[in-house]
Amino acid sequence: MAVLKKKSRPSGEVPMSSTADIAFLLLIFFLVTTVFPKDKGLAIVLPEESSEVEVSQNNILHLIVQPTGIVDVKRGESQQVQQMRPEEVEGLWRQEITGNPNLIAAVKTHPDASYEYMVDVLDALHAANAERISLQVLEN
Amino acid sequence: MSMKGGGFERSSKASEEIPSSSLADIAFLLLIFFMVTTVFPSDQERPIDWVEAESSKKIDEKTKNILNIWVQENGTIFINDQSYAIDEVSQVIAPLYRDSDRALVISIRGDRDVPYRTMDQVQKELVAAGVVRVVFAAQLEQQMQRARR
C-alpha cells in the first residue's frame, strides 16, 4: 500500500506568459517617475515701456560693474566709492537692507564688461533676497 | 461507398479565436516605433559658455511658454534656430508674445563673454516688445566651485 505518487509535475521552464506584464509595469513606472530637466536661471521682471519712477537718491545703492569685474559701490549721491568683488555684494546688501528697507539696487554695467560679471552681481543680489533691482548700462 | 461530405474531410481544424499571444509584441513594436520617431520641438543648442549662478532657480513656467534667445560670443542672436539682427528682436518677439496671451517667458542664454552692451540692447528690445518676465539662463554653480575661486 505504500504507493506514493507525485501529485504535480512542475514544468521545467520558468513561466513566460507574464513577462509582458512585468515589462509594461516597469515601463509605466519609469514613465511616471521621469522628470525632464527644467531650465534654470535668474528671473527678473522688466519695467514697462515709458514707466519711469522718480526715486530718492537716498534709496539707491549704485553697483557699478567695471570691465575688470570689480564692483564700485556708491551710496546715493555721495561720491565715496567702495570697491569689492561681486561675491561680496551679498553681504553688503544684507547689511544695507536692514538699515533701509526701501533700498533699490541699481546695477550699472560698463558696456565693455562681460555679461558674466553682471550675472555674478545679480546672483549675489538674488542670494541676498534682494527684490528691487534695476539693470542699467553705464553711461558717461 | 457513400461517405458523408463526398469523401472530403476538413483537413485542418482552425481555432475559432484570433491568436492573442503576440498582442504584447505588437504593442511593444508600436511603442518603440513612436518612441523612435517622436521629436520634441526644441531649438538647436548653440555653442555658448554658460554663465554660472549659485542662486539660479527653475523657471516656473510650462516648457511651451519659454522662448530662448541665444546670444553668442560674437553677438549673433538666435531665436527659434534663426539668426536675427539685434534691432529685429522686438519685431520678432512682439507677435509671439501676443499669441501666447502674455504668458511667454524669455530665457536669455548669453555667452559669458558677451559685452554687456549687447545684453543691454537685447533687454531694451524686449521692453519695446512689451515683455515683462525675463530669465537670465544660468547653470547652477556649485558651492565647492565658488569656494575654489
Interface residues (C-beta under 8 A of the other chain):
Chain A: A20 A23 F24 L27 F36 K38 D39 K40 G41 L42 A43 I44 V45 L46 P47 E48 E49 V65 E87 T109 H110 P111 D112 A113 S114 Y115 E116 Y117 M118 V119 D120 L122 D123 H126 A127 L135 Q136 V137
Chain B: A24 A27 F28 L31 V51 E52 A53 E54 S55 S56 K57 K58 I59 D60 T63 I66 V71 S107 I108 G110 D111 R112 D113 V114 P115 Y116 R117 T118 M119 D120 Q123 L126 V127 A128 G130 V131 V132 R133 V134 V135 F136 A137 A138 Q139 L140 E141 R146
